[in-house]
Amino acid sequence: MTRSPTAAQRRVIDAADPVTGRLRGTEAQLAALVKRGLAFRHPRPPHDHFLTPAGHRLREAEAPAPEPDGDTGVFAARVGGEETSPDAGPSRVREVHSAWQGLLELRRMTNPDGATDRPCGWERTHLVQAAALALEAAGHEPAGQDSAGYRVRATPQPEAVAVHEPDPEALRACAATLQRAGWQVGEHSEPRTRRRFLLASPRRA
């Protein structure tokens, strides 16, 4: 078990980009985080440092839970059914687009072959957020408290999320979007209600 990071290293971890995990700090701080297995140095120029999955887990485990209706200042894709939702105006569109481009860049930098058409390690540890970002970035409408739309939910299955959408055509469109984003998607029926839903997992190859 590695010892806890110092206060200065903790500040570096907390200040990491919420989507890509890109770090900013002194060479000594970054090298120490690499040694602890909490960060890695990208092999290609400009050789930036990023949180490893262990680093992401540490930040999330020790970070205070955000208030559900508070303004945390951190981007989060809409999973559907939130009690409060961000304004769906031009600023939200820009935020979603920027987050999706950042995720594609993270794929390029962290997938061994630099592929951007296949999910990366961060997505495998943030399945619901990753799938929701792919859907929101493609323009799908998330469900509101009183409106229909997609809902992305965790499942007991490893590396799989469920996507619910009451409109069959919209559900098929969600499946197509996730497939284009590098996910394996299958359509299933709920045993009791017979409602159709998707099971989606990040594609590995």
C-alpha positions as CSV (number, residue, x, y, z in Angstrom):
1,M,0.0,0.0,0.0
2,T,1.6,3.3,-1.0
3,R,1.6,6.1,1.5
4,S,-0.8,9.0,1.0
5,P,0.4,11.8,-1.3
6,T,1.6,15.0,0.3
7,A,-0.6,18.1,0.6
8,A,1.2,19.6,-2.4
9,Q,0.8,16.4,-4.5
10,R,-2.9,16.2,-3.4
11,R,-3.5,19.8,-4.8
12,V,-2.0,18.7,-8.1
13,I,-4.3,15.7,-8.2
14,D,-7.4,17.8,-7.3
15,A,-6.6,20.3,-10.0
16,A,-6.3,17.7,-12.7
17,D,-8.6,18.2,-15.8
18,P,-11.9,16.5,-14.8
19,V,-12.2,14.8,-18.2
20,T,-8.7,14.0,-19.4
21,G,-6.9,13.9,-16.1
22,R,-4.1,16.1,-17.4
23,L,-1.9,17.3,-14.6
24,R,0.0,20.6,-13.9
25,G,2.8,20.8,-11.4
26,T,6.5,20.9,-10.8
27,E,8.7,18.2,-12.3
28,A,9.4,16.9,-8.8
29,Q,5.7,16.7,-7.9
30,L,4.8,14.9,-11.2
31,A,7.7,12.5,-10.9
32,A,6.6,11.6,-7.4
33,L,3.1,10.9,-8.6
34,V,4.4,8.7,-11.4
35,K,6.5,6.8,-8.8
36,R,3.4,6.2,-6.7
37,G,1.5,4.9,-9.7
38,L,-1.0,7.8,-9.6
39,A,0.2,9.4,-12.8
40,F,2.0,8.6,-16.0
41,R,4.1,10.6,-18.4
42,H,2.8,10.4,-22.0
43,P,5.6,9.0,-24.3
44,R,4.8,11.4,-27.1
45,P,5.5,15.2,-27.2
46,P,4.7,17.4,-25.3
47,H,5.1,14.6,-22.8
48,D,2.3,15.8,-20.5
49,H,1.4,13.9,-17.3
50,F,-2.0,12.4,-16.7
51,L,-3.8,10.6,-13.8
52,T,-3.8,6.8,-13.9
53,P,-7.0,5.0,-13.1
54,A,-5.6,4.7,-9.5
55,G,-5.1,8.5,-9.5
56,H,-8.7,9.1,-10.7
57,R,-10.0,6.8,-8.0
58,L,-8.0,8.5,-5.3
59,R,-9.3,11.9,-6.3
60,E,-12.9,10.8,-6.4
61,A,-12.7,8.8,-3.2
62,E,-11.3,11.7,-1.2
63,A,-13.1,14.6,-2.9
64,P,-16.2,15.9,-1.2
65,A,-19.4,14.7,-2.8
66,P,-21.0,17.5,-4.9
67,E,-24.4,18.9,-4.0
68,P,-26.9,17.5,-6.5
69,D,-28.3,21.0,-7.1
70,G,-25.1,23.0,-6.6
71,D,-22.8,24.6,-9.1
72,T,-19.6,22.6,-8.8
73,G,-17.9,24.2,-11.7
74,V,-17.0,20.7,-13.0
75,F,-18.4,19.4,-16.2
76,A,-20.7,16.3,-16.0
77,A,-22.5,14.8,-18.9
78,R,-26.2,14.4,-18.5
79,V,-27.2,10.8,-17.7
80,G,-30.9,11.5,-17.8
81,G,-33.4,12.0,-15.0
82,E,-31.5,14.6,-13.0
83,E,-33.5,16.6,-10.6
84,T,-31.7,19.8,-11.8
85,S,-30.2,20.1,-15.2
86,P,-27.9,22.7,-16.8
87,D,-29.3,25.2,-19.2
88,A,-29.5,23.6,-22.7
89,G,-28.3,26.8,-24.4
90,P,-25.3,27.6,-26.6
91,S,-22.9,27.5,-23.6
92,R,-23.9,24.0,-22.7
93,V,-23.4,22.9,-26.4
94,R,-19.9,24.4,-26.3
95,E,-19.1,22.6,-23.0
96,V,-20.3,19.3,-24.3
97,H,-18.4,19.7,-27.5
98,S,-15.2,20.7,-25.6
99,A,-15.6,17.7,-23.3
100,W,-16.0,15.3,-26.2
101,Q,-13.0,16.7,-28.0
102,G,-11.0,16.4,-24.8
103,L,-12.1,12.7,-24.5
104,L,-11.0,12.0,-28.1
105,E,-7.7,13.6,-27.3
106,L,-7.4,11.4,-24.2
107,R,-8.0,8.4,-26.3
108,R,-5.3,9.4,-28.8
109,M,-2.8,9.9,-26.0
110,T,-3.6,6.9,-23.8
111,N,-4.6,4.1,-26.2
112,P,-1.4,2.2,-27.1
113,D,-2.0,2.7,-30.8
114,G,-3.3,6.2,-30.6
115,A,-6.7,5.2,-31.8
116,T,-9.6,7.6,-31.2
117,D,-12.4,5.3,-32.3
118,R,-12.0,3.0,-29.3
119,P,-12.7,3.9,-25.6
120,C,-9.8,4.4,-23.3
121,G,-9.0,3.5,-19.7
122,W,-10.8,6.5,-18.2
123,E,-14.0,5.5,-20.0
124,R,-13.8,2.0,-18.6
125,T,-13.7,3.4,-15.0
126,H,-16.4,6.0,-15.7
127,L,-18.8,4.0,-17.8
128,V,-22.0,5.9,-17.2
129,Q,-20.4,9.3,-17.7
130,A,-18.6,8.1,-20.8
131,A,-21.6,6.7,-22.5
132,A,-23.7,9.7,-21.5
133,L,-21.1,12.1,-23.0
134,A,-21.1,10.2,-26.3
135,L,-24.9,10.5,-26.4
136,E,-25.2,14.1,-25.4
137,A,-22.3,15.1,-27.7
138,A,-24.2,13.5,-30.6
139,G,-27.3,15.6,-29.8
140,H,-29.5,13.0,-28.2
141,E,-32.0,14.4,-25.6
142,P,-31.6,13.3,-22.0
143,A,-34.6,12.6,-20.0
144,G,-35.8,15.2,-17.6
145,Q,-37.9,14.9,-14.5
146,D,-41.1,15.1,-16.6
147,S,-39.9,14.6,-20.1
148,A,-38.8,11.6,-22.1
149,G,-35.3,10.9,-23.3
150,Y,-32.4,8.7,-22.7
151,R,-31.3,7.5,-19.3
152,V,-27.9,5.9,-18.8
153,R,-27.5,3.6,-15.7
154,A,-25.0,1.3,-14.2
155,T,-25.5,-2.4,-14.3
156,P,-24.3,-5.4,-12.2
157,Q,-22.4,-6.6,-15.3
158,P,-18.7,-5.5,-15.4
159,E,-18.0,-2.9,-18.1
160,A,-21.6,-2.5,-19.1
161,V,-24.2,0.2,-18.9
162,A,-27.9,0.2,-19.6
163,V,-29.5,2.8,-21.8
164,H,-33.2,3.3,-21.5
165,E,-35.2,5.3,-24.0
166,P,-39.0,4.9,-24.4
167,D,-39.1,5.8,-28.1
168,P,-38.0,2.8,-30.2
169,E,-36.6,4.9,-33.0
170,A,-34.7,7.1,-30.5
171,L,-33.4,3.9,-28.8
172,R,-32.0,2.6,-32.1
173,A,-30.4,6.0,-32.8
174,C,-28.7,5.9,-29.4
175,A,-27.4,2.4,-30.3
176,A,-26.0,3.7,-33.6
177,T,-24.3,6.6,-31.8
178,L,-22.6,4.4,-29.2
179,Q,-21.4,2.0,-31.9
180,R,-19.8,4.9,-33.8
181,A,-18.2,6.0,-30.5
182,G,-16.6,2.6,-30.1
183,W,-19.0,0.7,-27.9
184,Q,-20.4,-2.8,-28.4
185,V,-24.2,-2.5,-28.2
186,G,-27.0,-5.1,-27.8
187,E,-30.7,-4.6,-27.5
188,H,-32.6,-6.5,-24.9
189,S,-36.1,-6.7,-23.2
190,E,-36.8,-6.2,-19.5
191,P,-38.2,-9.5,-18.2
192,R,-41.3,-8.1,-16.6
193,T,-42.2,-5.0,-18.6
194,R,-40.8,-6.2,-22.0
195,R,-39.5,-2.7,-22.5
196,R,-36.5,-2.6,-24.8
197,F,-33.2,-1.2,-23.6
198,L,-29.5,-1.3,-24.6
199,L,-26.6,-2.9,-23.0
200,A,-23.4,-1.2,-24.0
201,S,-19.7,-2.0,-23.3
202,P,-16.5,-0.3,-24.4
203,R,-15.0,-2.1,-27.4
204,R,-11.5,-3.4,-26.8
205,A,-10.3,-3.9,-30.4
